[in-house]
């Protein structure tokens, strides 16, 4: 389970002064649930995910992931989390199998278990055609599938996906969305950040909309449709953040 309470992260900028990238954000996600975190560029969603994954320390507030506090037990949190960052790179000279094996070893798994889990992930992500090819020869979709496999090789209870289908072709994106849905069906706790409104509508059990560092709306798709009087997720998003002028003003701050 993930539980964030009044989570806040501030940064100092020479020109803009003190910036609240995440501002008093609270939400929870249970096992067998996908929580969709939706926001424009610079809204604070990636910073929030990095706080949960212990890549950043909160300025104030708290978060508990898989029963462990992100501030006081970061190693235990990391042992139970798979975090797919949007900007993660691969080692080009390694094959996909070697890449996955390396991260399995970093997580303390025996080689026999790594081999079994690698085959299972390769089945689920349709990777066998390129599993033994070097990563520097990969397409964007191959790289993303390899990144997902290495992120999940230790079979974490909590999974955090930051823009997992960004830049992918339709078929590859569909296979990753299907994989994420299967993770939920296996009882995993999943946070899913995306710009693709159709993915939010298809995948997410609960949707949180973040704007200018604050969580401005939260609920199921049906609840948000009723609250804002719109069926389309894009229209709901625009209304929740205060209209297109508010989006433009937030982007201008970047």
C-alpha positions in Angstrom: 0.0 0.0 0.0 1.0 3.6 -0.6 -0.1 6.4 1.7 1.1 10.0 1.3 0.1 12.5 3.9 0.7 16.3 3.4 3.7 15.5 1.2 5.7 18.6 0.4 8.9 19.3 -1.5 10.5 22.7 -2.0 13.4 23.8 -4.1 15.4 27.1 -4.2 15.7 28.8 -7.5 18.0 31.8 -8.0 15.5 33.6 -10.2 12.1 32.4 -8.8 13.0 31.9 -5.1 11.4 29.2 -3.2 9.4 26.8 -5.4 6.9 24.2 -4.0 7.1 21.4 -6.6 4.8 19.3 -4.4 2.5 21.2 -2.1 0.7 19.4 0.8 -0.3 16.3 -1.3 -2.2 13.5 0.3 -3.5 10.3 -1.3 -3.5 6.5 -0.9 -3.4 3.5 -3.2 -4.3 0.0 -2.2 -3.1 -3.5 -3.4 -5.0 -4.5 -6.6 -5.5 -0.9 -7.5 -4.1 1.5 -10.2 -3.9 5.1 -9.1 -3.6 7.5 -12.1 -1.6 10.7 -11.4 -2.4 13.2 -14.1 -0.8 16.5 -14.7 0.7 18.8 -17.3 4.5 19.2 -17.6 5.9 20.8 -14.5 2.8 20.1 -12.4 4.8 18.2 -9.8 3.8 14.6 -10.6 7.3 13.3 -11.3 8.6 15.0 -8.2 5.9 13.3 -6.2 6.8 9.9 -7.7 10.5 10.4 -6.9 9.6 11.2 -3.3 7.6 7.9 -3.1 10.5 6.0 -4.7 13.0 7.6 -2.2 15.0 9.4 -4.9 14.2 12.6 -3.2 13.5 13.4 0.5 10.4 15.3 1.4 10.7 18.8 2.9 7.7 18.0 5.1 4.9 15.6 5.4 5.3 11.8 5.2 4.8 8.8 3.0 4.5 5.1 3.8 5.2 2.6 1.0 4.7 -1.2 1.5 4.6 -0.5 5.3 7.9 1.5 5.4 8.4 5.2 5.9 10.3 6.8 2.9 12.3 9.0 5.2 13.4 6.6 7.9 13.5 3.3 6.0 14.4 4.2 2.4 16.3 0.9 1.8 13.3 -1.2 2.7 11.0 1.0 0.6 13.3 0.4 -2.4 13.4 -3.3 -1.9 9.6 -3.3 -2.3 9.2 -0.8 -5.1 9.8 -1.0 -8.9 10.1 2.6 -10.2 10.1 3.2 -14.0 11.4 6.7 -14.5 10.8 8.5 -17.8 14.4 9.4 -18.2 16.1 6.1 -17.3 18.9 5.0 -19.7 20.2 1.6 -20.5 23.8 0.4 -20.8 24.2 0.1 -24.5 26.9 -2.6 -24.5 24.8 -5.0 -22.5 22.1 -7.3 -24.0 18.6 -7.0 -22.6 19.1 -10.3 -20.7 22.4 -9.0 -19.2 20.7 -5.8 -18.2 17.9 -7.6 -16.4 20.3 -10.0 -14.8 22.5 -7.1 -13.5 19.6 -5.5 -11.8 18.4 -8.8 -10.4 21.8 -9.2 -8.8 21.7 -5.7 -7.4 18.5 -6.7 -5.7 20.2 -9.8 -4.2 18.4 -12.5 -6.2 20.2 -15.8 -7.0 21.0 -16.4 -10.7 18.6 -19.3 -10.9 15.7 -17.2 -9.8 16.8 -14.3 -12.1 16.7 -16.7 -15.0 13.2 -17.9 -14.3 11.9 -14.4 -13.7 13.6 -13.1 -16.9 11.8 -15.7 -19.0 8.5 -14.9 -17.4 8.9 -11.2 -18.0 10.0 -11.8 -21.5 6.8 -13.8 -22.1 4.6 -11.1 -20.6 6.3 -8.2 -22.4 7.0 -10.1 -25.7 10.8 -9.7 -25.5 12.2 -13.0 -26.8 13.0 -11.7 -30.2 15.5 -9.2 -28.8 16.4 -10.6 -25.4 19.9 -11.4 -26.4 20.6 -8.4 -28.5 22.6 -5.3 -27.3 20.6 -2.4 -26.0 22.3 0.2 -28.2 20.6 -1.4 -31.2 17.1 -1.2 -29.8 14.0 0.7 -30.9 12.3 3.0 -28.4 9.7 0.2 -27.6 12.4 -2.4 -27.0 14.3 0.0 -24.7 11.1 0.7 -22.7 10.2 -3.0 -22.4 13.8 -3.7 -21.2 13.5 -0.9 -18.7 10.3 -2.3 -17.3 11.7 -5.8 -17.0 14.8 -4.7 -15.1 12.6 -2.5 -12.9 10.3 -5.4 -12.0 12.8 -8.3 -11.8 12.7 -8.4 -8.0 8.9 -8.8 -8.2 8.0 -5.7 -6.1 4.7 -5.3 -4.3 4.5 -1.7 -5.4 5.0 -0.4 -8.9 5.4 3.2 -10.0 5.2 4.0 -13.8 6.2 7.5 -15.0 5.0 8.0 -18.6 5.6 4.4 -19.6 4.2 4.7 -23.1 5.8 8.0 -24.0 7.0 8.0 -27.6 5.9 4.4 -28.3 4.0 3.1 -31.3 0.4 2.0 -30.9 1.0 -1.8 -30.6 3.9 -1.5 -28.1 1.9 1.0 -26.0 -1.0 -1.4 -26.0 1.2 -4.3 -24.8 2.6 -2.2 -22.0 -0.9 -1.1 -20.9 -2.0 -4.7 -20.9 1.0 -5.6 -18.8 0.2 -2.9 -16.3 -3.4 -4.1 -16.1 -2.2 -7.7 -15.4 0.0 -6.3 -12.6 -3.1 -4.9 -10.9 -4.9 -8.2 -11.4 -2.0 -9.9 -9.6 -2.7 -7.7 -6.5 0.1 -5.2 -7.1 -0.2 -1.6 -5.9 0.3 0.6 -9.0 0.8 4.3 -9.5 0.5 5.3 -13.2 1.5 8.7 -14.4 0.6 9.6 -18.0 -0.5 12.4 -20.4 -2.6 10.0 -22.4 -6.2 10.5 -21.4 -7.4 7.3 -23.0 -5.0 5.3 -20.8 -6.4 7.0 -17.7 -9.9 6.1 -18.7 -9.1 2.5 -19.5 -6.7 1.7 -16.7 -7.1 3.7 -13.6 -9.3 2.8 -10.6 -8.7 6.2 -9.0 -7.5 9.4 -10.7 -5.6 12.2 -9.0 -5.1 15.5 -10.9 -2.1 17.5 -9.8 -1.6 21.2 -10.8 1.0 23.6 -9.7 2.2 21.1 -7.0 -1.2 20.6 -5.5 -3.7 17.7 -5.8 -6.8 19.6 -7.1 -9.1 16.7 -7.8 -9.4 13.0 -7.0 -11.9 10.3 -7.6 -13.0 7.5 -9.9 -13.7 8.3 -13.5 -17.5 8.2 -12.8 -17.1 10.5 -9.7 -15.1 13.0 -11.7 -17.5 12.9 -14.6 -20.4 13.7 -12.2 -18.5 16.4 -10.4 -17.5 18.3 -13.5 -20.4 17.5 -15.8 -18.2 16.1 -18.5 -17.7 12.7 -20.0 -14.4 13.3 -21.7 -11.3 13.0 -19.4 -9.5 15.8 -21.2 -12.4 18.2 -20.5 -12.5 17.1 -16.9 -8.8 17.8 -16.6 -9.1 21.3 -18.0 -11.9 22.2 -15.7 -10.2 20.7 -12.6 -7.0 22.8 -13.1 -9.0 26.0 -13.7 -9.2 26.2 -17.4 -6.8 26.5 -20.3 -5.5 29.9 -19.0 -4.4 28.2 -15.8 -2.5 25.5 -17.8 -0.8 28.1 -19.9 0.2 30.1 -16.8 1.7 27.0 -15.2 3.7 26.1 -18.3 5.0 29.7 -18.6 6.6 29.2 -15.2 8.9 26.4 -16.4 
